[in-house]
């Protein structure tokens, strides 16, 4: 098997694996599948984590994960898919960052890894075994890469800046009179 085909098979395997995980993660938020909270439960969790408005934040995170995951798996609009998923995972990583790095302690390891994989696929391209390749890379051009990642970085910066301001305001206001009885049940 030629070396290029091996790389293309590796990219296909990576896209299917990462895309599937992202799809499942987003489906928890959007549809309540796989034990997720659906839009309403995720919206409450997002509000609790400082992402406001909660419903819009839940929809954006769910679409970034599920939509990005589907597109990555298909290898379609790969730069947009990778940038969207990486942006969504930046938000998730920010939630887990205070717990440190490792996932076993609630840290950012898992969302950061998914974000880096998605970004890497968006930057590297999907390989030969993809819809982008079949469509002659109409949605996978250098300008698309730059635009998608610039927009995703800008959106993530705005969202995280707003979240940090909301958390600082909540901290200044004092303790939450109705704390979440199970904050571990919500994931970004």
C-alpha positions as CSV (number, residue, x, y, z in Angstrom):
1,X,0.0,0.0,0.0
2,X,1.5,3.4,-1.0
3,X,2.5,5.7,1.9
4,X,-0.1,8.3,0.8
5,X,-2.9,5.8,1.1
6,X,-1.8,4.8,4.6
7,X,-1.9,8.5,5.6
8,X,-5.3,8.8,4.0
9,X,-6.6,5.8,5.9
10,X,-5.1,7.2,9.1
11,X,-6.9,10.5,8.6
12,X,-10.2,8.6,7.8
13,X,-9.8,6.6,11.1
14,X,-9.1,9.7,13.1
15,X,-11.9,11.6,11.5
16,X,-14.4,8.8,12.1
17,X,-13.3,8.4,15.7
18,X,-13.1,12.0,16.7
19,X,-16.2,12.9,14.7
20,X,-18.2,10.1,16.3
21,X,-17.2,11.2,19.8
22,X,-18.0,14.8,19.1
23,X,-21.4,13.9,17.5
24,X,-22.3,11.8,20.6
25,X,-21.2,14.6,22.9
26,X,-23.2,17.2,21.0
27,X,-26.3,14.9,20.8
28,X,-26.3,14.8,24.6
29,X,-26.8,18.6,24.6
30,X,-29.2,18.9,21.7
31,X,-31.4,15.8,22.0
32,X,-30.8,14.4,25.5
33,X,-29.3,11.2,23.9
34,X,-26.8,9.0,25.7
35,X,-27.8,10.3,29.1
36,X,-27.5,14.0,28.2
37,X,-29.7,16.8,29.5
38,X,-31.1,17.9,26.1
39,X,-31.5,21.6,25.4
40,X,-33.3,22.5,28.6
41,X,-31.1,20.5,30.9
42,X,-27.9,21.7,29.1
43,X,-29.2,25.3,29.2
44,X,-29.6,25.1,33.0
45,X,-26.1,23.7,33.3
46,X,-24.6,26.3,30.9
47,X,-26.2,29.1,33.0
48,X,-24.8,27.6,36.2
49,X,-21.3,27.5,34.5
50,X,-21.5,31.1,33.6
51,X,-22.5,30.8,29.9
52,X,-25.4,33.2,29.3
53,X,-27.9,33.1,27.9
54,X,-28.0,29.4,28.7
55,X,-30.3,28.2,25.9
56,X,-28.4,29.9,23.2
57,X,-25.1,28.7,24.7
58,X,-26.4,25.1,24.8
59,X,-27.5,25.2,21.2
60,X,-24.2,26.7,20.0
61,X,-22.2,24.2,22.0
62,X,-24.3,21.3,20.8
63,X,-24.2,22.4,17.2
64,X,-20.4,23.0,17.3
65,X,-19.9,19.5,18.7
66,X,-22.5,17.5,16.8
67,X,-22.3,19.5,13.6
68,X,-18.6,19.6,13.7
69,X,-18.4,15.9,14.5
70,X,-20.6,14.9,11.6
71,X,-18.7,17.1,9.1
72,X,-15.4,15.8,10.4
73,X,-16.5,12.2,10.0
74,X,-17.7,12.8,6.5
75,X,-14.6,14.9,5.6
76,X,-16.9,17.7,4.4
77,X,-16.0,21.4,4.9
78,X,-13.2,20.1,7.1
79,X,-11.7,23.5,8.1
80,X,-15.1,24.7,9.2
81,X,-15.9,21.5,11.1
82,X,-12.5,21.5,12.8
83,X,-12.7,25.1,13.8
84,X,-16.3,24.8,15.1
85,X,-15.5,21.7,17.2
86,X,-12.3,23.3,18.5
87,X,-14.2,26.4,19.5
88,X,-16.8,24.4,21.3
89,X,-14.1,22.4,23.1
90,X,-12.4,25.7,24.2
91,X,-15.5,26.5,26.1
92,X,-15.6,23.0,27.7
93,X,-11.9,23.2,28.6
94,X,-12.4,26.5,30.3
95,X,-15.0,24.9,32.6
96,X,-12.7,22.0,33.5
97,X,-9.5,24.1,33.8
98,X,-9.9,24.9,37.5
99,X,-9.7,21.2,38.3
100,X,-6.3,20.9,36.7
101,X,-5.2,18.9,33.6
102,X,-6.1,15.2,34.2
103,X,-9.7,14.0,33.5
104,X,-9.7,11.7,36.5
105,X,-9.8,14.8,38.7
106,X,-12.3,16.6,36.5
107,X,-9.6,18.4,34.6
108,X,-9.4,19.7,31.0
109,X,-7.6,16.8,29.5
110,X,-10.6,15.3,27.6
111,X,-12.1,18.5,26.0
112,X,-8.6,19.9,25.3
113,X,-7.6,16.7,23.5
114,X,-10.9,16.7,21.4
115,X,-10.3,20.3,20.6
116,X,-6.7,19.7,19.5
117,X,-7.7,16.7,17.3
118,X,-10.5,18.7,15.7
119,X,-8.3,21.7,15.0
120,X,-5.5,19.4,13.7
121,X,-7.9,17.8,11.2
122,X,-9.3,21.1,10.2
123,X,-5.8,22.4,9.5
124,X,-4.4,19.2,7.9
125,X,-7.3,18.4,5.7
126,X,-9.4,15.3,5.5
127,X,-7.3,13.1,3.2
128,X,-8.3,11.3,0.0
129,X,-11.2,9.3,1.5
130,X,-13.5,12.2,2.2
131,X,-16.3,14.2,0.7
132,X,-14.0,17.2,0.4
133,X,-11.8,15.2,-1.9
134,X,-14.8,14.0,-3.9
135,X,-16.0,17.6,-4.4
136,X,-12.5,18.8,-5.4
137,X,-12.1,20.6,-2.1
138,X,-14.6,23.3,-2.9
139,X,-15.2,23.8,0.9
140,X,-11.6,23.1,1.8
141,X,-9.6,25.9,0.4
142,X,-6.8,27.9,2.1
143,X,-9.0,31.0,2.5
144,X,-11.7,28.7,4.2
145,X,-9.1,27.5,6.7
146,X,-8.0,31.1,7.6
147,X,-11.6,32.4,7.8
148,X,-13.0,29.4,9.8
149,X,-10.2,29.5,12.4
150,X,-10.2,33.3,12.7
151,X,-14.0,33.3,13.2
152,X,-13.9,30.4,15.7
153,X,-11.1,32.0,17.7
154,X,-13.0,35.3,17.8
155,X,-16.2,33.7,18.9
156,X,-14.5,31.6,21.5
157,X,-12.8,34.7,22.9
158,X,-16.1,36.6,23.1
159,X,-17.9,33.7,24.8
160,X,-15.1,33.1,27.3
161,X,-14.7,36.8,28.1
162,X,-18.4,37.0,28.7
163,X,-18.3,33.9,30.9
164,X,-15.4,35.2,32.9
165,X,-17.2,38.5,33.5
166,X,-20.4,36.6,34.5
167,X,-18.4,34.4,37.0
168,X,-16.7,37.5,38.4
169,X,-20.0,39.3,38.9
170,X,-21.5,36.2,40.5
171,X,-18.5,35.9,42.9
172,X,-18.8,39.5,43.8
173,X,-22.5,39.1,44.5
174,X,-21.9,36.4,47.1
175,X,-22.8,32.8,47.5
176,X,-25.5,31.3,45.3
177,X,-28.8,31.0,47.3
178,X,-29.9,28.0,45.2
179,X,-26.7,26.0,44.5
180,X,-26.9,23.2,42.0
181,X,-27.3,20.0,44.0
182,X,-25.2,18.0,41.4
183,X,-22.9,20.3,39.5
184,X,-20.9,17.3,38.2
185,X,-23.9,16.2,36.2
186,X,-23.4,19.1,33.8
187,X,-20.7,19.1,31.2
188,X,-19.7,21.8,28.8
